[in-house]
């Protein structure tokens, strides 16, 4: 192995014929600062093997800790109250199947290649700049659900401590900032240590309710909704499914943890697959259970308790408080309900703040060629979420989530279709996801056009542009269009917009003998730091290498390799 394969080019020899030394430019220094700041959790880049020290169980537990949110209970209650139990249950099942099937290939790619969903999206039909569109879709998901969880926590603080809602919104927003600063290391500890307590606080009251009030099960299945007209209807099932499908983008947050999976080997193959499936698409199994439980408790409250209690049956804090009060003194019930709400909100909203900051930072860095620091967008994301809370988004939950579902489905289904159909079946899209600047075209019409058309048309259906008869089926429109348009666009364009280059100028193999990304280290001549092989590209202007982030912040494009003929 030669020195140039492992280290930056040596300094030129001194002498009259030697070329003048080229000092680092302002952009080089900016690249150094940006690179060093992202090393805590490898923001915006490939997660190297040297950093991925966690076992499969820790990664899976950390990822699943992020689904501790209470919004599922509110979603289940809302769709059940609107459409009746039978329609809600079918809607939950339909959504869960779709989310699991589309989430599986994405989770596998993240765990296998150790990159987040934006980096996967770049090389799966969108191009280097094209995936900015989907990043905005995902970032929107994070502040919508941050606001939803923050609203639930504020309701708990108001009920338990008498704190006004507006102040509760502020507290729920500010308290996550210290926790999200330190990235994956802090989040992994938080999720692992709080999960057992969260499970106990959530499961015990539900088990008590079923065992002590068996008649509530029959009441649950007979519930026809608030209007009493919840007879089985496919249209109602799809309206319920549309709200649940708004959670489809949750797979991106799961992937923000799954990218830190250890290499898959013969010794850990079973635990590796188990972790990827459970913590990847498997999150929706737990989510569906929570939605059903939320509806079950809401029906119990509506059928068995006073009208005043029924008025807040869709609010998780009131749901848990009501059940706790069945077997505990009032003060103990209130304490446990508030503790559960606070723990749940912290567990999910540190993930929302973390993932949202990654998405906004990623887009900003690519568009402006500057890395502003992830904390800038932590604050930005939280500010937008706080505004939504103050505007009382909880009161129009179904409408917001039903609308957003069309965008989320268009994106996730398009990427999944590219992986399964274009990469796996048609062999048009490159099997290995590429994400580095210079290796990709700026825009790839395969994914970009597919998302624009499928999301745009399904949103038009959602708002009744094509008539009320088809309006409930906007989720089907988004899914079918994304599934059809993605391979169609790949065939029409003959796949020529996927890769700008096939050779990154580095002779070292990209993968090891087990098919895992190589851990060979090379030095970036801009930031002077070492990175593993998959993050590096040969520099166009130096006989050396450059890392993916410094390529992103190269305003002039001097370091970017030219397109191959």
GIRAQUI-V634411 format. One record per residue. N is the residue number from 1. SS is DSSP state (H for helix, E for strand, L for the rest). NEAR is the number of other C-alpha atoms within 12 Angstrom. D_CENTER is the distance of its C-alpha to the mean C-alpha in Angstrom with 2 decimals. Layout:
n	ss	near	d_center
N	SS	NEAR	D_CENTER
N	SS	NEAR	D_CENTER
This chain:
n	ss	near	d_center
1	L	10	39.80
2	L	11	40.83
3	H	14	39.98
4	H	23	38.25
5	H	27	35.71
6	H	30	34.71
7	L	25	35.66
8	L	28	35.98
9	L	25	39.16
10	L	17	42.20
11	L	18	43.90
12	L	16	46.71
13	L	12	50.18
14	L	11	52.33
15	L	9	55.33
16	L	8	56.79
17	L	9	55.00
18	L	11	51.57
19	L	11	48.91
20	L	12	47.99
21	L	14	45.09
22	L	14	41.94
23	L	12	40.50
24	L	15	36.80
25	L	17	35.93
26	H	17	34.08
27	H	27	31.02
28	H	32	31.43
29	H	22	31.55
30	H	28	28.45
31	H	36	26.72
32	H	31	28.02
33	H	24	26.70
34	H	37	23.22
35	H	40	23.11
36	H	26	24.40
37	H	25	21.98
38	H	33	18.90
39	H	29	20.41
40	H	24	19.16
41	L	35	15.73
42	L	38	16.17
43	L	42	14.09
44	L	46	13.83
45	L	44	15.65
46	L	43	16.38
47	L	42	16.33
48	L	37	20.03
49	L	33	21.75
50	L	25	23.79
51	L	24	20.88
52	L	29	19.30
53	L	20	21.87
54	L	26	20.05
55	L	22	21.07
56	H	34	19.02
57	H	30	19.55
58	H	33	18.36
59	H	39	15.05
60	H	41	14.59
61	H	36	15.83
62	H	45	13.62
63	H	48	10.43
64	H	47	12.15
65	H	43	13.31
66	L	51	10.09
67	L	47	10.98
68	L	42	14.30
69	L	46	13.77
70	L	50	16.87
71	H	46	15.58
72	H	42	15.99
73	H	43	19.64
74	H	45	20.07
75	H	52	18.52
76	H	47	20.79
77	H	49	23.73
78	H	46	23.37
79	H	46	23.25
80	H	51	26.03
81	H	42	28.18
82	H	33	27.79
83	H	38	28.39
84	L	39	29.91
85	H	45	28.90
86	H	34	29.48
87	H	37	27.51
88	H	47	24.59
89	H	42	24.62
90	H	32	24.73
91	H	39	21.95
92	H	47	19.72
93	H	30	20.87
94	H	29	20.40
95	H	37	16.81
96	H	35	16.09
97	H	25	17.87
98	H	33	16.12
99	H	42	12.57
100	H	36	13.94
101	H	29	15.84
102	H	40	13.34
103	H	46	10.60
104	H	38	13.35
105	H	36	14.17
106	H	50	10.73
107	H	49	10.53
108	H	39	14.15
109	H	42	13.94
110	H	44	11.49
111	H	44	13.84
112	H	37	16.92
113	H	41	16.58
114	L	46	14.57
115	L	44	12.41
116	L	44	8.79
117	H	52	7.50
118	H	55	9.49
119	H	48	12.41
120	H	48	12.31
121	H	49	12.33
122	H	49	15.28
123	H	47	17.41
124	H	55	16.53
125	H	59	18.47
126	H	46	17.49
127	L	42	19.32
128	L	44	19.01
129	L	37	18.99
130	L	37	17.92
131	L	45	14.22
132	H	35	14.51
133	H	36	14.57
134	H	45	11.14
135	H	40	9.87
136	H	30	11.69
137	H	35	10.27
138	H	45	6.67
139	H	44	8.59
140	H	37	10.61
141	H	44	8.16
142	H	46	7.78
143	H	42	11.56
144	H	43	12.47
145	H	49	11.13
146	H	49	12.44
147	H	43	15.64
148	H	46	15.77
149	H	51	15.58
150	H	53	17.87
151	H	48	20.25
152	H	50	20.49
153	H	49	21.30
154	H	39	23.83
155	H	40	25.43
156	H	40	25.87
157	H	33	27.40
158	H	26	29.69
159	H	28	30.82
160	H	29	31.37
161	H	20	32.49
162	L	16	33.59
163	L	19	31.26
164	L	20	31.05
165	H	27	27.80
166	H	25	27.58
167	H	23	28.01
168	H	31	25.56
169	H	39	22.86
170	H	29	23.84
171	H	28	23.95
172	H	42	20.52
173	H	44	19.17
174	H	26	21.39
175	L	25	21.18
176	L	35	17.67
177	H	32	18.72
178	H	19	20.83
179	H	29	18.26
180	H	38	15.45
181	L	30	18.00
182	L	28	18.34
183	L	34	14.93
184	H	38	14.32
185	H	26	17.98
186	H	23	18.14
187	H	41	14.88
188	H	37	16.01
189	H	23	19.37
190	H	34	18.24
191	H	37	16.13
192	H	28	18.92
193	H	19	21.75
194	H	29	20.60
195	H	33	19.41
196	H	21	23.05
197	H	24	24.22
198	H	35	21.41
199	H	26	22.25
200	H	18	25.93
201	H	30	25.67
202	H	37	23.68
203	H	22	25.55
204	H	23	29.15
205	H	31	29.64
206	H	34	28.23
207	H	21	30.55
208	H	22	33.41
209	H	29	33.04
210	H	23	33.20
211	H	13	36.09
212	H	16	38.13
213	L	21	37.73
214	L	16	37.75
215	H	18	38.97
216	H	26	35.65
217	H	23	34.19
218	H	16	36.73
219	H	26	36.17
220	H	34	32.45
221	H	26	33.03
222	H	24	35.72
223	L	36	33.78
224	L	29	34.00
225	L	31	31.89
226	L	24	33.13
227	L	13	35.35
228	L	16	36.67
229	L	20	36.02
230	L	28	33.05
231	L	23	34.83
232	L	25	32.76
233	L	22	31.56
234	H	24	29.22
235	H	26	28.44
236	H	35	27.53
237	H	35	25.38
238	H	35	23.40
239	H	42	23.13
240	H	47	21.75
241	H	46	19.34
242	H	49	18.17
243	H	48	17.14
244	H	54	15.29
245	H	51	13.54
246	H	45	11.87
247	H	48	9.42
248	H	49	8.59
249	H	49	5.36
250	H	49	4.46
251	H	53	4.78
252	H	51	2.24
253	H	46	2.71
254	H	48	5.71
255	H	47	6.31
256	H	52	6.67
257	H	49	9.40
258	H	50	10.61
259	L	51	11.63
260	L	46	14.25
261	L	50	15.90
262	L	38	19.67
263	L	39	21.54
264	L	30	22.43
265	L	19	26.20
266	L	14	28.87
267	L	13	29.06
268	L	19	25.45
269	H	18	24.66
270	H	15	24.55
271	H	24	22.50
272	H	32	20.06
273	H	30	19.59
274	H	24	19.58
275	H	38	16.77
276	H	45	14.60
277	H	35	15.41
278	H	35	15.21
279	H	47	12.10
280	L	49	10.31
281	L	43	11.42
282	L	35	13.77
283	H	43	11.59
284	H	41	12.77
285	H	28	16.31
286	H	29	16.11
287	H	41	14.43
288	H	38	17.29
289	H	28	19.81
290	H	34	18.85
291	H	42	19.19
292	H	40	22.56
293	H	41	23.67
294	H	42	22.92
295	H	48	25.05
296	H	50	27.67
297	H	50	28.21
298	H	49	28.32
299	H	42	30.97
300	H	38	32.91
301	H	36	33.02
302	H	32	34.07
303	H	29	36.69
304	H	22	38.14
305	L	20	37.96
306	L	14	39.22
307	H	12	38.14
308	H	14	36.92
309	H	24	34.53
310	H	24	33.43
311	L	21	32.52
312	L	31	29.59
313	L	38	28.68
314	L	43	25.19
315	L	41	24.37
316	H	48	22.94
317	H	46	25.10
318	H	41	28.19
319	H	46	27.26
320	H	46	27.17
321	H	40	30.13
322	H	37	32.16
323	H	42	31.69
324	H	32	32.37
325	L	22	35.51
326	L	24	36.86
327	L	21	37.64
328	L	20	37.42
329	L	15	39.39
330	H	17	37.95
331	H	17	37.22
332	H	19	35.42
333	H	27	33.37
334	H	31	32.31
335	H	25	31.49
336	H	32	29.29
337	H	41	27.47
338	H	35	26.73
339	H	28	25.72
340	H	41	23.28
341	H	44	21.71
342	H	40	21.53
343	H	40	20.07
344	H	43	17.36
345	H	46	16.52
346	H	42	16.52
347	H	45	14.38
348	H	49	11.42
349	H	52	12.19
350	H	50	12.50
351	H	52	8.85
352	H	51	8.22
353	H	57	10.94
354	H	47	10.02
355	H	52	6.60
356	H	47	8.37
357	H	44	11.38
358	H	48	10.15
359	H	42	9.22
360	H	44	12.56
361	H	40	14.49
362	H	44	13.67
363	H	36	14.90
364	H	29	17.81
365	H	35	18.94
366	H	37	19.24
367	H	23	20.99
368	H	19	23.32
369	L	27	23.72
370	L	31	23.43
371	L	38	21.13
372	L	29	21.52
373	L	29	19.89
374	H	39	16.44
375	H	29	18.18
376	H	22	19.29
377	H	34	15.89
378	H	40	15.16
379	H	29	18.34
380	H	29	17.60
381	H	42	14.32
382	H	43	16.26
383	H	27	19.26
384	H	29	17.69
385	H	39	16.27
386	H	35	19.79
387	H	24	21.42
388	H	31	19.63
389	H	37	20.78
390	H	25	24.25
391	L	20	24.37
392	L	24	23.85
393	H	28	20.87
394	H	34	21.17
395	H	22	24.36
396	H	20	22.82
397	H	35	19.67
398	H	33	20.33
399	H	26	21.02
400	H	32	17.98
401	H	41	15.56
402	H	37	17.84
403	H	38	17.84
404	H	39	14.14
405	H	48	13.73
406	H	50	15.82
407	H	47	13.66
408	H	49	10.42
409	H	54	12.76
410	H	49	14.58
411	H	56	11.80
412	H	53	10.32
413	H	51	13.95
414	H	51	15.34
415	H	51	13.43
416	H	42	14.23
417	H	43	17.74
418	H	51	18.26
419	H	41	17.49
420	H	30	19.59
421	H	32	22.25
422	H	34	22.71
423	H	29	22.17
424	H	19	23.36
425	H	16	26.03
426	L	21	27.31
427	L	20	26.88
428	L	31	26.50
429	L	40	23.19
430	L	33	23.37
431	L	24	22.15
432	L	33	20.77
433	L	41	17.83
434	L	44	19.34
435	L	48	17.68
436	L	44	20.71
437	E	44	22.58
438	L	39	25.88
439	L	36	24.85
440	E	38	23.00
441	L	34	24.41
442	L	28	23.16
443	L	30	22.23
444	L	36	22.14
445	H	37	23.20
446	H	45	21.90
447	H	53	18.28
448	H	39	18.97
449	H	33	21.77
450	H	43	20.17
451	H	46	17.25
452	H	32	19.81
453	H	31	22.21
454	H	37	20.13
455	H	40	18.18
456	H	30	21.46
457	H	32	23.66
458	H	39	21.53
459	H	37	21.28
460	H	26	25.04
461	H	27	25.53
462	H	36	23.54
463	L	24	25.93
464	L	18	28.96
465	L	17	30.06
466	L	18	31.21
467	L	14	32.74
468	H	15	32.02
469	H	16	32.56
470	H	25	29.45
471	H	27	27.31
472	L	35	25.71
473	L	36	24.57
474	H	43	22.18
475	H	49	19.29
476	H	36	21.69
477	H	35	22.57
478	H	42	19.03
479	H	41	18.55
480	H	28	22.10
481	H	33	22.20
482	H	43	19.08
483	H	35	20.58
484	H	29	23.98
485	H	36	23.41
486	H	47	21.25
487	H	39	24.04
488	H	27	26.69
489	H	35	25.64
490	H	38	25.50
491	H	24	29.00
492	H	15	30.36
493	H	21	29.27
494	L	20	30.22
495	L	32	27.11
496	L	26	28.81
497	L	35	25.97
498	L	43	23.59
499	E	38	25.36
500	L	30	27.58
501	L	26	28.82
502	L	25	28.94
503	L	24	30.58
504	L	35	29.00
505	L	27	32.43
506	L	28	31.83
507	L	21	34.00
508	L	26	32.16
509	L	22	30.24
510	L	28	26.46
511	E	21	26.23
512	L	19	28.33
513	L	14	30.47
514	L	16	27.71
515	L	17	25.46
516	L	28	23.13
517	E	36	22.48
518	L	29	25.67
519	L	31	26.13
520	L	28	29.09
521	E	31	28.99
522	E	36	30.09
523	E	32	30.83
524	E	39	29.45
525	L	40	32.54
526	L	40	30.84
527	L	35	29.16
528	L	26	31.48
529	L	30	28.79
530	E	30	28.24
531	E	37	25.17
532	E	36	24.75
533	H	37	25.80
534	H	40	22.54
535	H	45	21.75
536	E	49	25.26
537	E	45	27.32
538	E	42	31.06
539	L	32	32.08
540	L	23	34.21
541	L	20	36.59
542	L	24	36.99
543	L	25	37.92
544	L	29	34.84
545	E	42	31.07
546	E	51	28.17
547	E	47	24.59
548	H	48	21.61
549	H	45	20.95
550	H	46	24.65
551	H	46	24.68
552	H	43	22.03
553	L	40	24.29
554	L	37	27.47
555	L	25	28.73
556	L	18	31.83
557	L	19	30.36
558	L	24	33.21
559	L	33	31.17
560	L	34	29.45
561	L	30	31.09
562	L	25	32.77
563	L	19	31.91
564	L	16	33.72
565	L	9	36.33
